[in-house]
Amino acid sequence: MRAIGKARLYRRRLRFLRFERGATVVEYALMVGLVALVAVSAVALLGTKVAPLFEGGPF
């Protein structure tokens, strides 16, 4: 790799590390993933226990 190419690559890395919006997007993606995981776990654990409440009711 030429010296100019290395310098350009280095500048791009620095720019990427300084770019805070990318980190924010990752943080929000992690939070959404965690909320989805909790929701799926709650439905999986409580789904069979709650189902009888909705079966054969006065509705």
Secondary structure, DSSP 8 states (H G I E B T S, - for coil): --HHHHHHHHHHHHHHHH-HHHHHHHHHHHHHHHHHHHHHHHHHHHHHHHHHHHSS---
